[in-house]
Amino acid sequence: MSALAAVGSVPQQHLASPAAIAVRELVHRYDNRTALNGVTFDVRPAELFGLLGPNGSGKTTMFRILSTLMVPVGGRAFILGHDAARDPSQLRREIGIVFQSQSIDVKLTATENLRHQGHLYGLRGKDLSARIESVLERVGLADRAKEKAENFSGGMQRRLELAKGLLHGPRVLLLDEPTTGLDPGARRDVWQYLRLLRDQDQVTVLVTTHLMEEAERCDRLAILNEGKLVALGTPTELKREIGGDVIVLDVKEPESLSSRIQTKFDMDVRVVGGQIRLERDHGHRFVSDLFEAFPGEIDAVSIAKPSLEDVFIRRTGHRFWSEQEQHGLTTETRRQEKH
């Protein structure tokens, strides 16, 4: 069966949707590996929507399908009513795309970069000049319009990327890891502009990210893991399902102690990454009961309000990052903050 034949297999009653983006039972495979496994979700008009997932979760494949660079093996994806697989040419005229890798020419000025982009969309003359002026004002680069991009900071270059994606006035903007390599201040600037687009211009924004703090800024999230949708909702809704404080225990024999805690207190206890994790209202009070019940067996304890990683652990049974990946991410974050 061809890819497009498979795409046509979704029942028609599931296709009608007022959503700006409608993903229905999307499936994609690379050789023997399934990158997407029946993913379904909607993105509402003028919503800031996040695709959150660790490496290998399928979010990059999803982004490529939505941006018309890849045809899925099964299922369908619609943006503004256009089928991403069957009507890619028309869809490309109506969406803006900002890829993770840089696409600006640093030897050109901001205006020259945008003029070249405008020509690709058939824009010319006074109309193009007016759009360039407007979009540079929107991203805060109007006073640097005639300056070469090589003189811009990383955050400014990223804003110029956003300007390219917005030049033709799209109603939907797709961004793949838009703040990769930026320092914390530049990351905040990018998210500020995304909120302005949502609130003032009513643009629907879909962002892929692997950063929990960025996911917290989205109106709603789809959390992916190993090609499957494991959670969908607002950050607040998803964290509310935890129902209490998250307690993490460092102990010498986690499997043994977790079993005894579960028996004594009749509660769900998990061992994740060699640590005991449990959820309890008024965690600071319950910790005293734990120390009293198992004296000398607990080396360290932490108590925190639920996070999106806690949601991920509850839904998948494992941490968002492996220890090796977490170390690499922490090192990269520290490097960026130094600069």
Disulfide bonds with the S-S distance in Angstrom:
none
